[in-house]
Amino acid sequence: MMYPNGNEALKDVNLTIRQGEFVFIVGRSGAGKTTLTKLLMCEERVSYGRLHIGPYKLEKLPRRRIPYLRRKMGVVFQDFRLFDKRTAYENIAFALRVTGESKKLIEKRVPYFLNVVGLRSKADSYPTELSGGEKQRIAYARALVNNPYIVIADEPTGNIDPEMSRELLDMLVTINGLGKTVIVVTHEKELVDRYKKRVVTIEDGRVISDRIGGSYVEKAE
């Protein structure tokens, strides 16, 4: 992946994530983790090589098809990306409305996921009325509410306490157990080591380690 300024963010990355896997993508700030997330979302496009998600060939995917790809993905962003003028309930419901789900289904699933993240009482609150951790939990609920095939979490536990971090990761493990592919981008060594999943370590835009049930590798060996 080459940016217009000549900076090569990812170099010679050869990586396969199979359907139903749970994978941690780890590395220091600037290693290339966020670029990888943007490529998967088609927020950035590959400069060369191939990038496939199921039947979608992202290096050739027309712009008009990108929304269809994203509907199959649940993403928790580092900066939340909540709508300031919509309530917590409306932010979560939005993910269902854009896919044409019925009002009945929305009224069933949104309260359920508000309850899952412990914010049923905040349904009518706007993002400006929520703490950072509460915003992150709403973002989590929105990512999961439409039953996506793939869940991508970009530093999902950065603004919440350790106990809630474990609860959210436990929820992702449960979802993974239902056959969903889960990709967690993080720098939190303790969480990575705790869950004993596949760990892919990126350093200077390259994959330096790929271990099943491994631990956080902080530098090339």
C-alpha positions in Angstrom: 0.0 0.0 0.0 1.6 3.3 -1.2 0.2 6.7 -0.2 0.4 9.6 -2.6 3.3 11.2 -0.6 5.4 8.1 -1.4 5.0 6.5 2.1 4.7 2.7 1.8 2.5 1.7 4.7 2.3 -2.0 4.0 5.0 -4.0 2.2 4.8 -7.5 0.8 2.0 -8.6 3.2 0.9 -12.2 2.5 -1.9 -13.0 4.8 -5.0 -15.3 4.7 -7.7 -15.1 7.3 -10.2 -17.9 6.9 -14.0 -17.7 7.5 -14.7 -18.2 11.2 -11.3 -17.3 12.5 -10.5 -14.9 15.4 -7.4 -12.9 14.7 -5.5 -10.2 16.7 -3.6 -7.8 14.5 -1.0 -6.2 16.7 1.9 -3.8 16.4 3.2 -0.4 17.6 1.8 2.9 16.5 2.6 3.5 12.9 3.2 -0.2 12.1 0.5 -0.3 9.5 -2.5 -1.7 11.5 -4.9 1.1 10.8 -4.0 1.1 7.1 -4.9 -2.6 6.9 -8.3 -1.8 8.5 -8.9 1.0 6.0 -8.0 -1.3 3.1 -10.5 -3.9 4.3 -13.2 -1.2 4.4 -12.2 0.2 1.0 -11.5 3.6 2.7 -8.1 3.2 1.0 -7.4 1.1 -2.1 -4.5 -1.2 -2.7 -1.7 0.2 -4.8 -0.7 -3.2 -6.1 -1.3 -6.8 -5.3 -4.6 -8.5 -4.4 -7.0 -8.2 -1.5 -10.1 -10.4 -1.4 -12.9 -10.7 1.1 -15.0 -13.7 0.2 -16.2 -13.1 -3.4 -15.2 -9.4 -3.4 -12.0 -8.5 -5.2 -11.2 -5.2 -3.5 -8.5 -4.1 -5.9 -11.1 -4.2 -8.6 -14.3 -3.4 -6.7 -16.3 -0.5 -8.3 -17.1 2.3 -5.9 -20.8 1.7 -6.3 -20.4 -1.8 -4.9 -18.5 -0.7 -1.7 -21.7 -0.1 0.3 -22.8 -3.8 -0.3 -19.4 -5.0 1.0 -19.7 -2.9 4.1 -23.2 -4.2 4.9 -21.6 -7.6 5.5 -19.1 -6.1 8.0 -19.5 -4.8 11.5 -16.8 -2.3 12.3 -15.9 -0.6 15.6 -13.8 2.4 14.9 -11.1 4.0 17.1 -13.0 7.4 16.8 -16.5 5.8 17.2 -18.0 7.7 14.3 -21.4 8.2 16.0 -23.9 10.6 14.6 -24.0 13.6 17.1 -27.6 14.5 16.2 -28.9 11.0 16.7 -29.6 9.3 20.0 -27.8 6.1 21.1 -30.9 4.1 20.0 -31.0 5.9 16.6 -27.2 5.4 16.1 -27.6 1.6 16.5 -30.9 1.5 14.5 -29.2 3.3 11.6 -27.1 0.1 10.8 -30.4 -1.8 10.3 -32.3 1.0 8.4 -29.6 1.3 5.7 -30.1 -2.4 4.9 -33.9 -2.1 4.7 -34.8 -4.1 7.8 -38.3 -3.9 9.1 -39.4 -1.6 12.0 -40.4 -4.7 13.9 -36.9 -6.2 13.7 -35.3 -2.8 14.6 -37.5 -2.5 17.7 -36.5 -6.0 18.8 -32.7 -5.9 18.1 -31.8 -2.4 19.2 -33.0 -2.7 22.8 -31.4 -6.1 23.0 -27.9 -4.8 22.0 -28.3 -1.8 24.2 -28.8 -4.3 27.0 -25.9 -6.4 25.9 -23.5 -3.4 26.3 -25.2 -2.3 29.5 -26.6 1.0 28.2 -30.4 0.4 28.0 -30.9 3.5 30.2 -29.0 5.6 27.8 -31.2 4.8 24.7 -32.4 8.5 24.5 -29.0 10.1 25.1 -27.0 11.9 22.5 -23.3 11.2 22.0 -22.4 14.6 23.6 -24.1 13.3 26.7 -22.1 10.1 26.9 -18.7 9.3 28.3 -15.9 8.0 26.0 -16.5 4.5 27.2 -20.2 4.8 26.7 -19.7 6.0 23.2 -17.5 3.1 22.5 -20.1 0.6 23.8 -22.7 2.2 21.5 -20.3 1.8 18.6 -19.9 -1.9 19.5 -23.6 -2.4 19.6 -24.0 -0.7 16.2 -21.3 -2.9 14.7 -23.0 -6.1 15.9 -26.7 -5.3 15.5 -26.9 -6.3 11.8 -25.5 -9.8 12.3 -22.4 -9.2 10.1 -20.3 -12.0 8.6 -17.1 -10.2 9.6 -16.5 -8.0 12.7 -13.5 -5.6 12.7 -12.6 -3.9 15.9 -9.9 -1.1 15.6 -8.5 -0.5 19.1 -11.9 -1.3 20.6 -11.0 -1.2 24.3 -8.9 2.1 24.3 -11.4 4.2 26.3 -13.0 1.7 28.7 -11.9 0.1 32.0 -10.2 -3.4 32.0 -13.3 -5.2 33.2 -15.4 -3.8 30.4 -12.5 -4.6 28.0 -12.7 -8.2 29.0 -16.5 -8.3 28.7 -16.4 -6.8 25.2 -13.7 -9.3 24.1 -15.7 -12.1 25.7 -18.7 -11.0 23.6 -16.5 -11.1 20.4 -15.3 -14.6 21.3 -18.9 -15.7 21.7 -19.8 -14.2 18.3 -16.8 -15.9 16.8 -18.2 -19.1 18.2 -21.2 -18.6 16.1 -19.1 -18.8 12.9 -18.3 -15.1 12.5 -14.9 -13.9 11.4 -13.5 -11.5 14.0 -10.4 -9.3 13.5 -9.2 -7.2 16.5 -6.6 -4.5 15.9 -5.0 -3.6 19.2 -1.8 -2.8 21.0 -2.9 -4.2 24.4 -0.5 -7.0 25.2 -2.4 -8.2 28.2 -5.7 -8.8 26.3 -3.9 -10.5 23.5 -2.0 -12.9 25.8 -5.2 -13.6 27.8 -7.3 -14.9 24.9 -4.7 -17.2 23.2 -6.0 -16.7 19.7 -4.2 -16.3 16.4 -1.8 -13.3 16.6 -0.5 -11.5 13.6 2.2 -8.9 14.4 3.0 -6.1 12.0 6.2 -4.0 12.2 7.2 -1.3 9.7 4.4 -2.4 7.4 5.5 -6.1 7.3 4.2 -9.2 9.0 6.9 -10.3 11.3 5.0 -13.0 13.2 1.9 -15.1 12.7 1.1 -17.5 15.5 -1.9 -19.6 16.4 -2.5 -19.3 20.1 0.6 -17.1 20.3 1.4 -14.0 22.2 2.2 -10.4 21.4 5.6 -10.2 19.6 7.0 -6.6 20.0 9.9 -6.8 17.6 11.3 -9.0 14.9 13.2 -12.0 16.1 
